[in-house]
């Protein structure tokens, strides 16, 4: 099935090649990502930087990503340290939009904040006004009470408060994948997409495999896939995608492989 090109919804190349763990070295470069894309037949990838990781700076990051043309879609990290109050959100996102970013990544865990923080809603509403996509990390688990404050219910309240925002739910809620999918299924309109990056790779051999397969078979118009590179290589993403896509119609395979995300980002 390698002839079907993929669109990776979650890659994290860095300017210095570093990553969250110092022991990972400095191999997490843009050039390495492109080589993995070529090997695994990944046509496009969303590239995220993260504040404090790998020398991230918004201007430098998008300039590096643009060296690779349309193959990479740079999405800015939402640095809430730059947003002191809710009125700052529009100006902050406007600056990122002017740099060329089409979207913003909200990472509650890395930002040490809760989804119900008023600044999160302010960012989502501002992004909707500016026509930017919002990508929200839905992996809530950490050694903090915040783990209980960033779950499916909290994401749901946020989306109900911003019904016109275009939102990608990154990692699909992790092990609460089916619960998140059931919520997304009942939302009106196609403005929320469920991403399976990390989750489809992490839990091989567990009951989550059955959930991912169920969504491939029954929810093919509302999901997309990704690697969460460098957490998982693009070769692993390809292997897992082929496993879940086996036996599906070509239409469903293409929807999940690249069309859903391409359309969502206006790049079909």
N, C-alpha and C positions, 0 to 999 in steps of 0.2 A: 504493500500500500504506500510505499515511499514516494510514488509518483504524485501523490496529493500534497501540494505545498501547505505548510502550516503557518499560522499567525500566532506567535508567542505573545501572550498578554502580559507577561511578567518577567522581564530580564533586568538585571541590576549591574551592568558594567560600571566601573568607576574610573575616575580620571587618573588615579595612581595605581590601579589594579588591586588595591586592598579591599578588605571586606570586614564584616562585623567582628570576626575572630582573627586576631593577629596571626595565629598559627596557619591560617589559610594562605599566607604569603601575599604575593603581588601579581598573581596570574589572572586576576579578574578584570581583564582589559577589554576595550571595545574591539580590538583586533581579534582577540580570542573568541569573543562572542560571534563575530562575523564568520570565522572559520567553522565554529560549531553549527551555525545556521546553514552554511554551504553543505556540510556533511549530512545534516539531518533533513535537508530540503525544507528549511524554514524561510519563507519568502520575506516575512516582515516580523518585527518584534517591537513591543513597547519597551522603551528604555527608561527606567526610573533611577534617579539619584536619591540619596538620603543624606540629610544634614549630619555632619560629623563623621561621615563614612567615605573613605577613599578620596578625600580632597574635594568633596562636593561644593560647588558654587554654581548658582543657577545659570549665569551667563556663560561661564566656561563649559558647563556640561552640555548645553544645547549646541554650542559651537562645535564641540567634539562630535556629537551625534550627527550633526548636519554634514559632516565629512562623508558619511555613508549614504547620503541621499535619502530616498524614500524607503530604504530597507528598515530604518529605525524611526520610530515615532516617539519623540521625547516628551515625557510627562513630568512636570515639576513636582518636587517635594513641597508639601505645605509646612513651612516652618512657623509654627504658632508663636515662637519667640518674637517674630516680626509683627504679630497681630496683638496689640495690647487691648483693644476693645473691638466690639462688633462693627463699628464704623470704619475700621481700618481694612476690613476684608476686601472691599471693592477696589480700593487703591492698590493693595498688595497684589491681587489677582490681575489687575489691569497691567501692572508692570511685567508680570510673567507672560501675559498674553502678548504684550508688545515685543518681547524677546522671541516669540514664535511658538510658545508652548500651546498645545491644543487642550491640555487637561492638567489636573492637579491631583496629587496622591495624598490622601489623608491616612496617616499611620498612627492611630491612637496609642498603641503600646509603646512605640519608639518615642512618641511625643509626650509620654507619661501623662495622658489626659483621658477623660471619659467622653464618649460619643455625645452625651447630653450637655457638654459644655456649650454655652451660647455661641462661642466663636466657631464651632464646627458648623452649626446651622447657618451662621452668617456666611461662611465660606461656600457652602453648598448653594445658598441662594444667590450669592454674587456670581458663582460660576454659571448658574443657569442664565443669569442676565447677560453674561458675556459670551454665551454659547460654548462654554468649556465643559468638557467631560470631567466628572469626579470619580476617582477610583479610591475605594475605601477598603483598607485591610480589615478583614473580619475574623482574623485569628486573635482571640482575646486572651489566651492563656499566659499567665506569668505569675510570679510569686508576689502578688499584690491583690488587694481588694478590688482593683480595677477589672480583674477577670470576671467579676460578677456584674460589671456595669457596662460592658461592651458587647453583649450578646445579641441574639436575634431580636429580642423584644426592643432593645435600645436602637438598633438599626432601623427597625420598623417605624418607631416613633419619629426618627429623623426623616425618613422618606415620606411619611404622611405629612410632615410639616413643609416639605419641599417637593410637591407632586410633579412639578414641571422640570426638575433637574434630570440630567442624563447621568446615570450612576452605574458603575461596574462594581459589584460586590466581590472583592478579591478573595480567593481561596474558598468561596462558597460557604463560609461559616465553619470550615474545618469539619470536625466529626459531627456537627449539627447540620450537615449538608442537606439532608432530606427536609428538615424543618425549614431551612432557609429557602429551599426550592419551592416548598408548599406555599410559603409567604409570597414569593415572587410570582408564582403562577396566578395569583388572584389580583395582582396589581393591574390597573387599567393602563393600556398603552404599552408600547415596546421600549420604554425609556429606562428600564432596569435590566442589566445583563448579569448573569451569574457566571463568574469565572471559577474554573476548577484547578488553577495552578496550585502547586505545592500538594494539595489534597489528593489529586489523582496519582501523584508520584509517591507520596509519603507512606500510604497505608496499604501497600501491596500485600495481598494475602489475607486482609482483614475483611470484616463485613462491609467496610466502606466501598470495597470493590463492587459489591452488589448494588450499592446506591449509585455509584458513578455509571455503571452499566445501565441501570434503569433510566437515568437521565439521558444518556446517549440514545436510548431507544424511544423515549417518550417526551423529551423536553428539548429536542434538537434545535429549536428556533430561539431559545432563550439562554443558551450556555456558550461559553468559549473556553479555550484551554491555554495552558502556559506551563513554563518550567519552574519559575521562581529561581532562575539561575542567579548566582552560582550554587544555590542550595541543591539543585538537581541540574544535571547537564541536559542539553537539548537532545542528546541521543536517548537519554532516559525518557524524556517527554515523548519522543517519537515512538519508542517501544511501547509505552503505556497507551498512547493514543491508538496505535495499531491494534493493541489488545482489545480495547473497549469498542473500537469501530468494526471489528471483524463481524461480517455477516449483515451489516446494515446497508440500506440503500445508498446509492451514490449521492443522492440529494441530501440525506441526513449527514453523511460523512463530510460533504463540502460545507454544509452549514456550520458544523462544529469546528472543522479544521481552520476555516478562514473567513467565510462569508459573513457570519454573524458579527464578528468583531470589525471587519472591514466596513460593513454598512453602518455600524454603530459609530465608528470614528469618521464617517463620511469619506471613506477611501475605497469604496467598492468600484 
